Amino acid sequence: MIIYPAIDIKDGKCVRLVQGDAERQTIYEDDPVKAALRWQAAGAKWLHVVDLDGAFSGASANLEAIKRITSAVAIPVQLGGGLRSMDAISFMLDEAGISRAVIGTAAVERPELVKEAVKRYDGKIAVGIDAKGGMVAVKGWVDVTDVPARDLACRMADMGVGTIIYTDITKDGMLEGPNVDAVAAMVKAFAGDVIASGGVSCLDDIKRLKEAGAAGVIIGKALYDGRVKLEQALELEG
C-alpha cells in the first residue's frame, strides 16, 4: 500500500475543502510547493495533487503551481482536476512533469478519451471515481449522475485502466472515518488497484483500508491538522 499526501490547489494556494464545497475552504499554504517539499522530506513516495479550479471549470488555472511542484520534488506526482481533453493530458504528462494523470469527469462524459489515453500512456492513466450515495459525481462533485460507481469501475477496467481513485464525497474533509465497506466493494468489483480517498482521520482508518484491499490511501485534512503524522502513516505501507 502507498500513502499519498494530498495537495489541493485553488487560486494558486494549498487548500482543503469540506465535501468538495468551494465555500467551505481552509488555506493551509500560500505556496503549495512548501507542502510538497514538507511531505517529501517526511518520506512520502508519491504526491496526490488536485487542481480544484480545473475540476470546477474544466480548464486549469494552476499550471504554474503544478510545474513548480514537479520541478521542486524528486518523487512522482499524480494529478487530477480538469483533464478533459487529450491535449490537457498530454501536456501534463509530457511537459509539466506529471507521472500519472487522473481522469474524472471525462470518464463519464467522454469514455473514448480514457481509451485513447490508456493506449497512448499505458500505466500513466488513472480514473477518479467520486461517489455520493454510490452514484458517480462529476465537475468538481457539483453534478451527481445516475451512473453507479461500481459499474463505471468495471467499464474502466474493460478499457485497460489499471488504477482508480475512489472517493466517497460525503466523507471527504469530515475527519469522520472513511467508507471502508464501499472501498472493499470497489476492490472486489475492479480488477486493478484501488486508491481510497476521503475521511481518513487516524492511523486506524489507514489500517482498515489496507485490510479492505486498498492499494493506496490519500490523506489530506488529517495531515494538515496534525491528526495523522505522515511518518507514522508511512510505517503502515507495504
C-alpha positions in Angstrom: 0.0 0.0 0.0 1.1 3.6 -0.8 0.3 6.7 1.3 -0.4 9.7 -0.9 -0.3 13.1 0.8 -2.9 15.4 -0.9 -2.2 18.8 -2.2 -5.3 20.5 -3.4 -4.7 23.8 -5.3 -7.2 26.6 -5.6 -6.2 30.1 -6.8 -2.6 29.0 -6.6 -2.8 28.1 -2.9 -2.8 24.8 -1.0 -6.3 24.4 0.5 -8.7 21.8 1.8 -12.5 21.8 1.1 -15.2 20.1 3.1 -17.1 17.6 0.9 -15.8 19.4 -2.2 -17.6 22.6 -1.3 -15.7 25.6 -2.6 -17.4 27.8 0.0 -16.0 25.7 2.9 -12.4 26.2 2.3 -9.3 26.4 4.6 -6.0 27.7 3.2 -3.0 25.8 4.6 -0.2 27.2 2.5 0.0 30.2 0.2 2.6 28.3 -1.7 1.8 24.6 -2.4 5.4 23.9 -3.1 6.1 24.2 0.6 3.6 21.5 1.3 5.1 19.3 -1.4 8.6 19.6 0.0 7.4 19.0 3.5 5.7 15.7 2.6 8.7 14.6 0.5 11.0 15.4 3.4 8.8 13.3 5.7 9.3 10.3 3.4 6.4 10.3 1.0 6.9 8.2 -2.1 4.1 9.9 -4.1 2.1 13.1 -4.0 -1.5 13.4 -5.0 -2.2 16.9 -6.5 -5.7 18.2 -7.4 -6.3 21.3 -9.5 -9.6 22.3 -7.9 -10.0 25.2 -10.3 -9.6 22.8 -13.2 -12.1 20.4 -11.6 -14.8 23.1 -11.3 -14.2 24.8 -14.6 -12.7 22.2 -16.8 -9.6 24.3 -17.6 -6.5 24.6 -15.3 -5.7 27.9 -13.8 -2.8 26.5 -11.7 -0.3 25.3 -14.3 2.5 27.4 -12.8 2.0 26.0 -9.4 1.8 22.4 -10.7 5.0 22.8 -12.7 6.8 24.4 -9.7 5.8 21.3 -7.6 7.1 18.8 -10.1 10.3 20.7 -10.6 10.9 21.0 -6.8 10.4 17.4 -5.8 12.1 14.2 -6.8 9.1 11.9 -6.1 6.4 11.2 -8.7 3.2 13.2 -8.7 -0.3 12.2 -9.8 -2.6 14.9 -10.8 -6.4 15.2 -11.2 -8.8 18.1 -11.9 -9.9 19.4 -15.3 -8.1 16.8 -17.5 -10.9 16.5 -20.1 -9.0 16.5 -23.4 -6.1 14.6 -24.9 -4.2 17.9 -25.2 -4.5 18.6 -21.5 -3.5 15.1 -20.5 -0.5 15.1 -22.9 0.7 18.5 -21.6 0.7 17.3 -18.1 2.5 14.1 -18.8 4.9 15.3 -21.5 5.6 18.8 -20.4 4.5 19.5 -16.8 6.4 16.6 -15.2 3.3 14.7 -14.0 3.8 10.9 -13.6 0.2 9.9 -13.6 -2.9 11.7 -14.9 -6.2 11.2 -13.2 -9.3 11.4 -15.4 -12.5 12.1 -13.6 -15.5 13.8 -15.3 -14.4 12.8 -18.8 -14.5 9.1 -17.8 -18.3 9.5 -17.7 -18.9 12.1 -20.4 -16.2 11.0 -22.9 -15.1 7.4 -22.2 -13.4 7.3 -25.6 -10.9 9.8 -24.2 -10.0 7.3 -21.5 -9.5 4.6 -24.1 -7.2 6.8 -26.2 -5.2 8.0 -23.2 -4.6 4.4 -22.0 -3.5 3.4 -25.4 -1.1 6.3 -25.6 0.1 6.4 -22.0 -0.2 2.9 -20.7 0.4 2.8 -17.0 0.3 6.5 -16.6 -3.5 6.9 -16.5 -5.8 6.5 -13.6 -9.6 7.2 -13.3 -11.0 9.2 -10.4 -14.4 7.8 -9.4 -16.1 10.2 -6.9 -19.3 8.9 -5.5 -22.3 10.1 -3.5 -24.7 7.5 -2.4 -23.0 5.1 -4.6 -23.5 7.2 -7.7 -20.8 9.0 -9.7 -20.4 12.8 -9.2 -18.7 15.0 -11.8 -17.5 18.5 -12.5 -15.8 19.0 -9.1 -18.6 17.0 -7.5 -21.2 19.5 -8.4 -23.3 17.2 -10.5 -24.4 13.7 -9.4 -25.1 11.4 -12.3 -27.3 8.2 -12.5 -24.1 6.1 -13.1 -23.4 3.6 -10.3 -19.7 3.9 -9.2 -19.0 0.2 -9.5 -20.5 0.0 -13.0 -18.1 2.7 -14.1 -15.2 1.0 -12.5 -16.0 -2.2 -14.4 -16.2 -0.3 -17.7 -12.9 1.4 -17.0 -11.2 -2.0 -16.3 -12.5 -3.2 -19.7 -10.8 -0.2 -21.3 -7.5 -1.2 -19.7 -7.4 1.2 -16.8 -5.2 -0.3 -14.1 -5.8 2.2 -11.3 -8.8 4.0 -9.9 -9.1 6.6 -7.1 -12.3 6.1 -5.2 -13.7 9.0 -3.2 -16.8 9.0 -1.0 -17.8 12.6 -1.2 -19.8 12.6 2.0 -16.7 11.6 3.9 -14.2 14.0 2.3 -12.8 16.6 4.7 -15.1 15.5 7.5 -12.5 13.6 9.6 -15.2 11.0 10.5 -13.5 7.9 9.0 -13.7 6.5 5.5 -16.4 4.4 4.0 -14.5 1.2 4.3 -17.4 -1.0 3.1 -17.7 0.9 -0.1 -13.9 0.7 -0.7 -14.0 -3.1 -0.1 -16.8 -3.4 -2.6 -14.9 -1.4 -5.1 -11.8 -3.6 -4.6 -14.0 -6.6 -5.4 -15.5 -5.0 -8.4 -12.4 -3.6 -10.0 -9.6 -5.8 -11.5 -6.8 -3.3 -10.8 -5.6 -1.1 -8.0 -8.0 0.9 -5.9 -6.7 4.0 -4.1 -9.0 5.2 -1.4 -9.7 8.8 -0.6 -11.9 10.7 1.8 -12.5 10.7 5.5 -9.2 9.4 6.9 -8.8 10.8 10.5 -6.4 8.4 12.3 -3.9 5.6 11.8 -6.6 3.0 12.4 -8.5 4.3 9.4 -5.5 3.6 7.3 -5.2 0.1 8.7 -8.8 -0.7 8.0 -8.5 0.5 4.4 -5.4 -1.7 4.0 -7.3 -4.7 5.3 -10.1 -3.9 2.8 -7.6 -4.3 0.0 -6.8 -0.7 -0.9 -3.6 -0.3 -2.9 -3.2 3.2 -1.7 -4.7 5.8 0.7 -4.9 9.6 0.0 -4.7 11.7 3.2 -5.4 15.4 3.2 -7.0 17.3 6.1 -5.8 14.8 8.8 -2.2 15.6 7.8 -2.6 19.3 7.7 -4.5 19.4 11.0 -1.8 17.2 12.6 -4.2 14.3 13.5 -2.1 11.9 11.5 1.7 12.1 11.4 2.9 11.2 7.9 6.0 9.4 9.3 3.7 7.1 11.3 1.3 6.6 8.4 4.2 5.6 6.1 5.1 2.8 8.6 1.8 1.1 7.5 2.9 0.9 3.9 4.0 -2.4 2.4 
